[in-house]
Amino acid sequence: MASISVITQDGNLTNDLRVHLAQAGDLAKASEIPLQLCFQRQGIGFRSAIALKLAAHSHQPPQTIAQAYLAQLTTPTPQSNLKHRTATAVFTYEAIATPQGWLEFFLMPTEIGRWLDQILQRENLIFPQLPPDLLFSCHYLQQRFYDLSHLATDYTADTPQWNFEKTLLPAWEQALLEAIARCVLGSFHRSPKPHFFATLEQTLWELQRRCPLFYFLRENPTQGHHYWQWFTYLAQFLAHYLPQLEN
């Protein structure tokens, strides 16, 4: 399976991947690149029908065009090498061309947390319309994470260590990261989806079930600091991305 590295300017993975595809195909406008979220497997993925679009004006089948496009994407050039050496944020994707002619890109699992760390606070968000029970549950969890993180600060003076970057998380933590990432991507698309928050709520309750924070702080401080920082991060994330409760 091939891999590609994409420079990200403002944290908007969709726009920056679209620009990368346009440059590889010598297309003038990145807006002409069809790109959407992909749910063919676990992880944060995108899929593009650019080969299908080009095949409409070619005698070649979409799969052949997709494979050629993928080869172009994975061929380094002196200019691209220089850009990647000087870029402040570069993210790596697994890339495949499907037999049907789709190009699919999946952000490497160890990159998701690093990306989320960079875009915690956003402005001018469009919030989803959530059912009252789901909204209340999310706000309850936000307050609980906030209280626990502050209580942990009083409980121990040690500095929390965040273990996101280049760390392979257990499956349930990775699922939580991906649920958060989909909520964030929805806000970038200006179309946040209520079902993304419903999935997030389920993973948050799983975190509650698995993380006796103060047991870990006593018996396994490294693990305790990890979950302490999880709770701090989640309280901040929900404060920025969750709709407010109506009075």
N, C-alpha and C positions, 0 to 999 in steps of 0.2 A: 504494500500500500504506500502511495506517495505521500509526502508532506510538503506543505507550503508555509512560508512565513509572511505575515501581513502586518504592515505598519498601521497602527491605530492612533489617530491624531487626538480625538476628543472622547474616546471610549465607545463610540458608536460602531459596534462590530459589523452591523449590516451595511452601513454606508461605506466603510473602509474596505470590506471584502468586495463590494460592488465596484469600487474604484480599481482595486487590484485586478479584477477580472477584465475590466475595460482596457486597462493598460496592456495586459497580456494579449488581448485580442485586437489591439490597435483600433479600438472603437473610440469615437470622438466623445460620446456622452455616456457617463456612467449610469445615468438615469435610464438608459435603454437596456441595461442588463436586468433580465428578470431574476429575482432572488427572493426566496421565502424561507421561513423556518421549516426544518425537516425533523420529522418524528419517526423516521424509519428504524431508529435504534436509540438506546439510552445515550444521554449526553446532550450537549448544546450543538445543534447542527443546522446547516443551511443547505438548500438545494437550488440549482439554477437550471433553467430550460434554455440557456443561450444556444446550446448546440441544436436543439429542436427548432429554435427560431432561425438559425442560420441554415439549417437543412431545407427550409422552405424555399430557399433561393439557390439550392445546390443540387447536384446529381449524387452527392455522397449521402449515405445513411447517417442518421443522428449519432449512432454509436461511434462511427469512424471520426466524425467531427469532434465529438466529446473527447475521445482519446487523444486526438491531435491537440486540442485545446489544453488538456491536462498536461501533455508533454511540454507545451509552451509555458505553462504556469510553473513547472518544476525545473525549468532550465535557467540556471543563474546567469545574469549578465553583469558586466562590470558596474553599470549604473545602479542596478538593483542591490548589488553587494555593498556599494558605498552608502546608499540610502539606509540599509539595514544596520550598518555599523554606526551611523550617526543618529538613528531614531531613538526616541525616549521610550517608546512602547511598541514591542513587536510580539505578536501572538502566533502560535503554531497550530495548524489544522492538519488532520488527516484528510486526504482528498482522493476520491474515486470517481471513475466514469462508469455509469451503470449500463447494462446491455440495452436499456431503453433510450439511452442518450442523455440522461441527466448527469450533471456534475454535482456531487455531494461533498460537503465539507463539515468536519466535526472538530470543534475546539478540543485540544488535548485536555484530558481530565485535570491535570495539574495546573492548567492555565486559568481555569474558571475562577478560582478564589483570588488569584492575582488580579484578574480583570475587575472583579467585584470590589476589591480593595480600592481601586482607582476611581470608581464612579459611585461611591456611597451616597453623596449628596447631589441631587439634581434640582434644577429650577424649572418652573413653568410646566409641571407635570399635569397630565390628564389622568384623573383617578377613575378606577372602575366603579360601576354601580354594584355593590355587593348586597346579598340578602342580609336582613338585620341580624339573624343568628350568626352568620359567618363573620360579619363585621364586628359584632360584640366579642366573639371568640378570639379574633385576631387582636383586638384591643386588650382583652384580658391577658393574652400571652405577652403582648408588648410590655404591659405594666409589670408582669411577673418577671420577665427578663431584666427589665430596668431595675427592679427592686433587688433581685438576686445579685446582679453585677455590683450594685452599690454595697450590698451586705458583704460580698466577697472582698471588696476593697477594705472594709473595716476589719474583716476577719484575719487578713494577712497583709503584711506590707510588701510582700514580694511583687516584682513586676511581672505581669502576665506575658507569656510568650505566644505569639501567634504563629501557628504551624501550617498556614495555608500554602505558601509558595513552595513548589517542587516537592510537595508531600502527597503521597497516595493515601487518601482517606478511606475508612471503611465504607461499605456500600450505602449504609443509611445516611452517613454524613455527606457523601457524594450526592445522594438523592436530594438532600436539603439544599446543597449548593446549586444544583440544577434547577430546583423549584424557584429559588431566589432569582437566578439568572433569567428565567423565563418571564418573571414579573417585571424585571428591569428592561428586558428586550421589548416587552409590550409597551412600556412607557416611551421607549425610543421610537417605536412605530406609531406613537400617538393613538394606540388602540389597545389599551390594557384589557386583558380578558379576565372575567370573574373566575373562570375555572382554573386559571393559573394560581389565584389566591386560595382557592379551595384545596388544590394540591399542596400548596405551601402550608396551609393550616394543618393538614394531616402529618406532614413531615415535622412540623414544630411540636406537635403532641408526641411524636416519636422521640424527639430530642428530650422532651420533659421526662418521658418514661425511662430513657436510658442513662440519664445524667444526674446521679445523686452528687451534685456539685461539691458539697462540703465533705462527703466521704472521700472524694478524689483529692481534695485539697489537703486532707490529713494523711491519707494512705499512699497517694501517688501524685505528688505536687505538680509534676510535669503535665500529667493528664488533667489535673484540676485547673491549671492555668489555661490549658487549651480550651476547656469548656467554659471557663470564666470569660475568656475573650469572645467565645461564640455568643454567650448571652449578651455581652456588651454590644457586639456587632449587630445582633438581631434587634435589640432595643432601638439602636440608631437607624437601622434599615427601615423598620416598621414606622418609626416616627416620620421618615421622609416619604415613604411610598404608600402608606395606608391612608385611605380616606378618613376624615374625622367623623366622630360620632355626632349625630344631630342632637341638639338640645331638646 
